[in-house]
Amino acid sequence: MKEVNSTGAKARKVKKSEVPVTKEHKMNPRTDTQIYALGGLGEVGKNMYCIEHDNEIIIIDSGVRFPEENLLGVDYVIPDYSYITKNQAKIKALIITHGHEDHIGGIPFLLQTLRFDKIYAPRFACALINKKLEERKLTKACKLVEINDETRISTKNFSVGFFNTVHSIPDSLGVLINTPNGRIVHTGDFKFDLTPIGSNSDYQKMAYIGQIGVTVLLSDSTNSGVAGFSISEKKVAQAILEQTRKTPGRLLVSTFASNVLRVGQILEAAVACGRKVAVFGRSMENVVEIGQKLGTIKIDKSHFITPAELNTLPANKVCIVCTGSQGEPLAALSRIANGTHRFIKIIPGDTVIFSSSPIPGNTNSVGAVVNQLTRVGANVLVNSPLTSLHTTGHASQEEQKLMLQLIKPKYFMPIHGEYKMLVQHTETAVETGVPRENCFICSNGDVLVMRNGECFLSDERIQTDDIYVDGNDISGLSTSVIKDRQLLADNGLVAVIVTIDSRYNKILCRPNIVSRGFVFIKESQTLLKEAEVVVYESLKKKMEERTTFGELKNCIRSSLEPFLYKKTNRNPIVIPVILNQKAAMQAMQANAKKRISKTKEA
């Protein structure tokens, strides 16, 4: 593989097709170029896109999706890596567009599953990835290669170039991939901001790419349902500065830790207003440290204070920057609201700013934190058209139109969004002149085939699925485990302890029933006594025949579950525990030894 500097990537010559492409054509894996997603389509998060030609695969991004509230005990959702694990030898590059978790969060799990030589990532993403790999002792697993808009990566079948985009994190890139069957542009996450904080989009390079011809555009669909243009980061910076200046007491600001440019704005506003800054939350502390090291955050260390120094300064000289803008229960702001934070208690007159908007699915969690903060005396400010305390990092409809007009794709495939977002983005593409029949709304695993400058959807699919990660276990939780956890949360658990003597097929005492999360025991003694009788009568009858422990457990479940549902209209998980009398166990072990001895003698 070659890496050289270039202002763009030269196009490969495309051979004319001898036969017109039709949807009935079967895919030829040797000569066709395949585009497919292992994650990121029909969902927000878990972004992972693959370009495959013959014996080479290029992967773009490797992200996680954060679990919905009903996925109890799940820390992350990652793609199923089965297909690329089977085709590990084909992987030539993992290219990262930027450093957000939905694009880099899966890398440690990917590296525990398979091996490849290099990860190509822009500067800030490199620093974040390196931090992740250090924490998991994976720094030797592969080499991190820093890229920028002038980098070019070449393999046998692909040449890859990059262009600068604007997003809510520094060093965001779009990707141009030249293949034997045409050019592909992957926008990464982007917006167009005429007054950005930091570097600007490379309009000239995008226009040039559009002029030389693009076969397929893969474009960010997150805000495809939002009309107009997004608000500029500059306007948000001014709003934060104004609120910081007019806040009379202590100021607490929460935002996404990954929104490094916003964190920088908050810190600059605090310093400009004579406030010292305390940072709370592990991810926020990491980002500030990396930002200072790379020069993205330009605030001198002298402006930061330790937790111990918080109470030594007047309230109007303090700014606290913390995690928890999405209502995460263990994040700093949630613990502050609940009064369980080690260093910070809300003082009446404190002002709390949410420089964020709730991610879909987090609205209730955020609302609960806002209400609790208000209840304990804080003045809470959230983003609205009046406050302008937050703006998105994703393109709204008019910005999506501008990208389409600059790139001028022949075919269009919306990515990075729920199904409705993909549909709305397709409508925007049609408005700008892309023929409807040239737009492909795909699902994870669908294969879009490029052949000689034309595209069609294959009838073959790549294996894809959600893998639920609990802690560091990447083997994944099965659907049945998730269902059990949901059942436990909704209906609780009932344990039935029965003591028997297997020598005489006798129940030695009445069953003992223990409930957790099902009913309040003190108020349900009658119900539990009736349940014990039901189990006892059922077992007594069963013990009259020769039976096994497994059959006894099934007998307990089949008798108790219908009874409890009839009485309570709930289905708790029933766990039978059968205790065999010690003497019976000893007799069973002795008999087993005799059988083994006779077998040996024979």
FENFENVEN-V24612 format. One record per residue. PSI is psi in whole degrees, 0 to 359 (NA if undefined). OMEGA is omega in whole degrees, 0 to 359 (none if undefined). D_FIRST is the distance of its C-alpha to the first C-alpha in Angstrom with 1 decimal. Layout:
BEGIN
<<PSI,OMEGA,D_FIRST> <PSI,OMEGA,D_FIRST>>
END
This chain:
BEGIN
<<136,182,0.0> <143,175,3.8> <119,179,6.8> <164,176,10.1> <137,180,13.6> <152,177,15.4> <352,178,18.5> <173,180,17.1> <128,182,14.7> <145,181,16.0> <146,174,17.3> <153,179,16.6> <140,181,19.8> <125,179,21.7> <146,179,24.0> <142,178,27.5> <134,179,28.7> <333,181,31.5> <134,179,33.0> <143,180,33.5> <130,174,31.6> <162,181,34.1> <340,181,33.9> <346,181,35.3> <137,175,32.2> <146,181,30.4> <137,174,26.7> <104,186,24.5> <344,179,21.4> <322,187,19.9> <341,180,20.3> <153,173,21.1> <131,183,19.0> <138,174,20.3> <126,179,20.9> <160,180,22.7> <135,170,23.7> <344,177,24.3> <158,177,26.3> <349,179,27.6> <129,184,29.7> <16,182,33.4> <160,173,33.1> <107,183,32.4> <178,175,29.7> <34,186,27.3> <127,178,24.6> <109,185,21.7> <142,184,20.2> <139,172,17.8> <123,185,16.2> <135,173,15.8> <120,180,15.3> <246,185,15.9> <27,180,13.8> <140,175,11.4> <132,170,12.8> <128,179,12.1> <134,175,14.9> <113,177,16.7> <154,178,19.1> <86,189,20.8> <178,174,24.4> <162,168,27.9> <138,178,31.2> <140,189,34.3> <150,172,37.0> <165,186,40.1> <334,183,43.4> <352,177,44.4> <79,188,41.4> <132,178,43.4> <4,179,41.7> <129,180,38.2> <319,181,35.9> <157,169,32.8> <126,180,31.8> <163,177,28.2> <161,171,26.7> <119,183,26.9> <11,188,23.6> <313,185,24.8> <312,182,22.7> <338,174,19.3> <317,177,20.6> <329,183,21.5> <33,185,18.1> <323,183,16.2> <340,181,13.9> <341,188,12.7> <119,182,11.6> <338,181,7.9> <141,164,9.2> <115,183,12.7> <129,180,13.6> <130,181,17.1> <327,178,19.4> <178,194,22.0> <24,177,23.8> <154,186,26.7> <326,180,27.4> <3,177,27.2> <339,180,23.5> <349,187,22.6> <337,182,25.6> <353,186,24.1> <313,179,21.2> <322,180,23.4> <322,178,24.7> <318,181,21.3> <339,174,20.2> <347,183,23.5> <319,182,22.8> <173,183,19.3> <137,170,16.4> <164,192,12.8> <314,192,10.6> <148,168,10.4> <126,178,12.7> <122,184,12.3> <149,175,15.9> <167,193,18.3> <306,185,20.5> <321,177,23.5> <321,178,21.7> <315,181,19.8> <318,180,23.3> <318,179,24.7> <316,180,22.0> <321,178,22.3> <317,179,26.1> <315,183,25.8> <325,176,23.7> <316,182,26.2> <329,182,29.1> <11,179,27.8> <48,181,26.6> <15,185,23.0> <335,180,21.4> <359,184,19.9> <327,177,18.6> <169,182,15.1> <135,175,13.7> <125,180,14.7> <121,181,12.7> <134,180,15.2> <164,174,14.6> <191,185,17.2> <351,179,18.2> <357,181,16.6> <144,173,13.0> <135,179,10.5> <129,182,7.2> <136,172,5.8> <187,180,5.2> <319,186,7.9> <345,186,10.6> <147,163,10.0> <133,190,10.0> <131,174,11.3> <173,186,13.9> <158,174,16.7> <148,183,20.5> <140,173,23.0> <169,175,25.6> <132,177,28.7> <185,184,29.2> <22,176,31.3> <146,181,28.7> <160,172,27.0> <51,176,23.5> <140,184,23.2> <145,164,20.6> <161,187,20.5> <133,172,17.4> <123,181,16.9> <118,174,14.7> <127,181,14.8> <168,177,15.1> <346,183,16.7> <8,178,19.9> <180,182,20.2> <142,176,19.3> <134,171,19.5> <128,174,20.6> <117,188,20.9> <340,194,23.4> <189,173,23.1> <133,184,26.5> <163,165,28.3> <165,173,31.7> <119,183,33.0> <116,183,35.2> <341,175,37.0> <67,186,38.0> <162,168,35.1> <116,184,35.0> <203,185,32.0> <160,183,29.4> <168,174,30.0> <147,179,28.1> <81,182,26.5> <320,183,28.9> <316,181,28.1> <321,178,24.4> <317,179,25.3> <321,179,28.0> <317,179,25.7> <318,178,23.3> <324,181,26.5> <323,182,27.7> <348,173,24.7> <124,179,25.1> <129,180,23.8> <308,183,24.2> <136,173,24.3> <125,172,24.9> <116,191,24.5> <142,180,26.9> <124,185,28.5> <6,190,32.0> <314,183,33.5> <33,183,36.3> <346,177,36.8> <5,182,40.4> <120,183,41.2> <160,173,42.8> <205,178,42.4> <151,176,40.2> <158,179,39.4> <144,179,41.2> <147,175,39.5> <330,180,38.5> <321,180,40.8> <321,178,43.7> <319,179,43.0> <318,179,42.7> <320,180,46.2> <319,179,47.6> <318,178,46.5> <317,181,47.9> <315,180,51.2> <322,179,51.5> <319,182,50.8> <321,186,53.4> <1,176,56.1> <120,186,55.7> <330,184,58.7> <212,181,57.7> <144,183,54.7> <129,174,51.5> <130,181,48.9> <130,178,45.7> <136,177,43.3> <178,175,40.0> <128,178,36.6> <328,182,35.0> <346,179,31.6> <74,189,33.2> <320,181,32.6> <323,178,33.9> <317,178,37.1> <318,177,37.6> <319,178,37.4> <317,181,40.0> <316,180,42.3> <318,180,42.1> <321,178,42.8> <318,180,45.7> <313,181,47.1> <320,180,47.0> <332,181,48.5> <14,175,51.4> <24,180,52.0> <145,170,50.7> <152,188,49.0> <134,171,46.1> <133,183,45.7> <132,181,42.5> <144,183,42.7> <126,186,40.2> <314,182,37.3> <324,178,34.6> <317,179,36.5> <318,179,36.8> <316,183,33.0> <318,179,32.1> <318,179,34.8> <313,180,33.5> <319,179,29.9> <319,177,31.2> <320,181,33.3> <321,183,30.6> <354,178,28.3> <5,177,31.2> <321,174,31.3> <117,190,34.6> <14,181,36.8> <130,181,39.9> <150,182,41.1> <338,181,41.7> <343,181,45.4> <356,180,45.8> <147,178,44.8> <159,178,47.4> <163,177,47.5> <324,182,49.2> <336,183,52.2> <353,185,52.7> <314,186,52.9> <2,180,56.7> <354,183,57.5> <153,174,56.7> <150,183,58.7> <322,183,57.3> <6,177,56.6> <14,185,54.4> <137,170,51.9> <126,179,48.8> <123,178,47.1> <125,188,43.6> <165,174,42.7> <170,175,40.7> <14,183,42.5> <346,179,42.4> <14,177,41.8> <20,179,44.8> <128,189,42.8> <330,182,45.6> <0,180,44.2> <163,186,42.9> <313,186,44.8> <323,178,46.7> <319,179,47.9> <327,175,49.3> <315,181,50.9> <322,183,52.5> <359,179,53.8> <18,182,55.1> <5,179,53.0> <142,186,50.8> <325,188,51.4> <337,190,51.8> <128,171,52.5> <137,179,55.5> <131,176,56.2> <132,176,59.1> <128,184,61.1> <347,174,60.0> <146,174,56.3> <130,179,54.0> <124,179,50.9> <127,170,48.3> <101,177,45.8> <65,186,43.1> <172,170,41.4> <147,182,42.2> <133,171,42.4> <144,177,39.5> <129,183,40.9> <343,182,42.5> <2,186,43.2> <315,181,46.2> <319,180,48.8> <316,179,47.3> <316,179,47.1> <321,180,50.6> <319,179,51.9> <318,179,50.5> <314,181,52.0> <319,181,55.3> <320,177,55.4> <318,179,54.6> <321,182,57.4> <325,182,59.8> <8,169,59.5> <6,181,60.2> <150,171,57.0> <113,188,56.6> <128,177,53.5> <126,178,51.6> <166,181,49.0> <139,176,47.0> <169,176,49.0> <336,181,49.5> <326,185,52.2> <329,181,50.2> <46,182,46.6> <358,181,45.3> <150,169,42.0> <157,182,39.6> <161,173,36.8> <7,185,33.1> <149,184,32.7> <134,169,33.7> <182,189,37.1> <315,183,38.1> <327,176,38.5> <324,175,35.1> <321,177,33.5> <319,180,35.3> <318,177,34.0> <316,180,30.4> <321,180,31.2> <326,179,32.9> <315,186,30.1> <329,178,27.3> <58,183,29.7> <151,173,27.9> <321,178,29.2> <157,185,28.7> <134,176,29.0> <104,178,28.1> <141,180,29.6> <177,173,27.9> <68,177,28.7> <160,173,32.4> <166,188,35.3> <317,180,36.5> <321,179,39.1> <320,179,36.6> <319,179,34.3> <314,181,37.5> <323,179,38.6> <323,177,35.3> <318,178,35.5> <321,177,39.0> <319,179,37.7> <318,179,35.1> <320,178,37.9> <326,183,40.0> <0,173,37.5> <359,176,37.4> <125,180,34.8> <139,183,36.7> <322,181,37.6> <349,178,36.4> <7,179,32.9> <135,183,32.7> <112,174,31.4> <105,188,32.7> <162,171,30.6> <163,174,31.0> <130,180,28.5> <339,175,27.4> <146,181,28.2> <115,173,25.6> <124,185,25.5> <131,172,24.4> <128,178,23.0> <110,176,24.1> <46,176,24.2> <3,177,24.8> <162,181,27.2> <146,171,27.2> <160,181,29.4> <125,181,29.8> <155,174,29.2> <358,175,32.0> <153,180,29.5> <153,174,28.6> <141,178,26.1> <124,177,27.9> <155,177,28.4> <170,173,31.0> <133,173,31.9> <122,182,31.6> <121,184,34.2> <126,177,33.3> <109,185,36.3> <232,179,35.5> <7,184,32.4> <106,182,33.0> <3,174,30.1> <338,173,31.9> <145,176,33.5> <137,179,37.2> <163,178,38.7> <325,181,40.5> <325,177,43.7> <317,178,43.2> <318,180,42.7> <320,178,45.9> <318,179,47.8> <320,179,46.9> <319,179,48.0> <318,177,51.2> <318,181,51.9> <321,185,51.5> <322,191,53.8> <348,178,56.3> <193,186,56.2> <143,174,56.9> <121,177,60.0> <135,180,60.3> <115,181,63.1> <123,182,64.3> <133,177,66.6> <128,183,68.4> <167,169,69.6> <106,186,71.2> <345,179,69.5> <325,185,72.3> <8,181,74.8> <51,182,72.6> <146,170,73.9> <123,187,72.7> <336,177,74.0> <168,179,73.9> <148,178,73.1> <147,175,69.4> <125,183,68.1> <127,179,65.9> <132,182,63.6> <138,174,62.0> <117,178,59.1> <10,180,58.2> <299,176,60.4> <159,176,63.9> <115,192,65.8> <315,183,67.5> <327,183,70.7> <1,185,71.3> <28,181,70.4> <320,181,72.5> <314,179,74.4> <314,183,71.3> <324,177,69.8> <316,177,73.1> <321,180,73.3> <322,178,69.7> <320,179,70.7> <316,180,73.7> <314,181,71.5> <317,182,69.1> <311,181,72.0> <321,180,73.9> <316,180,70.9> <322,181,70.0> <317,179,73.6> <319,182,73.8> <326,184,70.4> <351,178,71.5> <342,179,74.5> <164,175,72.2> <129,187,69.8> <172,179,66.5> <167,177,63.2> <321,180,61.5> <318,179,59.0> <325,178,61.9> <319,179,63.7> <319,178,60.7> <324,178,60.4> <318,178,64.2> <313,182,63.8> <313,186,61.1> <336,178,62.9> <322,187,66.2> <320,185,65.0> <311,178,62.3> <324,180,64.6> <312,181,67.4> <321,179,65.2> <320,179,63.9> <323,183,67.5> <327,189,68.7> <349,185,65.9> <30,178,63.7> <154,182,60.7> <79,178,58.5> <159,172,57.6> <125,181,55.5> <122,180,58.1> <107,177,57.2> <137,175,59.9> <115,183,60.4> <121,179,62.8> <123,178,64.4> <135,181,66.2> <143,186,69.2> <315,181,68.6> <321,179,71.3> <319,179,69.8> <318,180,66.4> <320,179,68.0> <319,179,69.9> <317,180,66.7> <321,179,64.9> <316,178,67.9> <321,180,68.1> <319,179,64.4> <321,179,65.0> <317,180,68.0> <318,179,66.0> <318,181,63.3> <316,179,66.1> <323,179,67.9> <318,180,64.7> <319,180,64.1> <323,180,67.8> <NA,none,67.5>>
END
